[in-house]
Amino acid sequence: MAQMFEMMMLICFGISWPLNIVKSLRSHTAKGKSLLFEICIVTGYCFGLAGKFISGNVTYVAVFYVLDILMVSTDLILTCRNRKLDHLAKVKFGEIDSLGTSKPIGI
C-alpha cells in the first residue's frame, strides 16, 4: 500500500512537468524560471531513487522516479536554452553588449 501512495505522489508531481516543458518550448524565454529550483528537484528525485536502491526496495515505483527525472531534466535543458535566447535577444536589441555588460543609458 505504501508503494501505491509513493507512486501517486510521483504521478501528481510529474503531471506538471509536461505542461512546463510545453511552456518552455513555446515561450522561448527563461523569465520566471529558476535553474536552482529545477536542480534541487532533480537532486531530490535522484536521492529518492538512490534510497530505493540502497534499501533494496526497487519496485515499479522506480520507473516513476526515472520518468520524473527525465521530464525535469528536459525542462532544465530548455531553461538553459531559453536563457541563452534571452541573452541573444538583449544583445540584438542593444540592451547589453556581447560580453553581457549593460550599456550606459543615454548613450
C-alpha positions in Angstrom: 0.0 0.0 0.0 2.9 2.4 0.8 4.3 1.9 -2.7 0.9 2.9 -4.2 0.9 6.1 -2.2 4.5 6.8 -3.3 3.6 6.2 -6.9 0.6 8.5 -6.6 2.8 11.3 -5.1 5.3 10.9 -8.0 2.4 11.0 -10.6 1.0 14.1 -9.0 4.4 15.8 -9.1 5.0 14.5 -12.6 1.8 15.9 -14.1 3.0 19.4 -14.0 6.3 18.8 -15.9 4.9 18.1 -19.4 3.0 21.4 -19.1 6.2 23.2 -18.0 8.1 21.6 -20.9 5.4 22.8 -23.4 5.5 26.3 -21.9 9.3 26.4 -22.2 9.2 25.3 -25.8 6.6 27.9 -26.7 7.7 30.9 -24.8 11.4 30.9 -25.8 12.2 32.8 -22.6 13.5 31.8 -19.2 11.8 34.6 -17.4 10.2 33.3 -14.2 12.2 30.1 -14.3 14.8 29.1 -11.7 17.7 26.9 -12.5 18.4 26.4 -8.8 14.8 25.2 -8.2 14.9 22.7 -11.1 18.4 21.4 -10.0 17.0 20.9 -6.4 14.0 19.0 -7.8 16.2 16.7 -9.9 18.5 16.2 -6.9 15.6 15.3 -4.7 14.3 12.7 -7.2 17.8 11.2 -7.5 18.0 10.9 -3.7 14.6 9.2 -3.7 15.7 6.8 -6.4 19.0 6.1 -4.7 17.1 5.4 -1.5 15.1 2.7 -3.3 18.3 1.0 -4.5 20.1 1.3 -1.1 17.1 -0.2 0.8 16.8 -3.0 -1.8 13.2 -2.0 -2.3 13.3 -1.4 -6.1 9.8 -1.8 -7.4 7.7 -0.5 -10.3 7.7 2.9 -8.4 11.3 3.4 -9.6 10.0 3.9 -13.1 8.1 6.9 -12.0 11.2 8.4 -10.4 13.1 7.9 -13.7 10.2 9.5 -15.7 10.1 12.5 -13.4 13.9 12.9 -13.5 13.8 12.8 -17.3 11.0 15.4 -17.5 12.6 17.8 -15.1 16.0 17.4 -16.8 14.3 18.1 -20.2 12.8 21.3 -18.7 16.2 22.2 -17.2 17.9 21.9 -20.6 15.1 24.0 -22.2 15.6 26.6 -19.4 19.3 26.8 -20.2 18.5 27.2 -23.9 15.9 29.9 -23.2 18.4 31.8 -21.0 20.8 31.8 -24.0 18.0 33.0 -26.2 17.2 35.8 -23.7 20.8 36.8 -23.7 21.0 36.9 -27.5 17.8 39.0 -27.7 19.3 41.5 -25.3 22.4 41.7 -27.4 20.3 42.1 -30.6 18.2 44.9 -29.2 21.2 46.7 -27.7 20.4 46.3 -24.1 23.7 44.7 -23.4 26.9 44.1 -25.3 28.1 40.6 -26.4 30.0 40.2 -23.1 26.9 40.7 -21.0 27.6 44.1 -19.6 24.9 46.7 -19.6 25.3 49.7 -21.9 25.1 53.1 -20.3 21.7 54.8 -20.5 21.5 57.8 -22.8 24.5 57.0 -25.0 
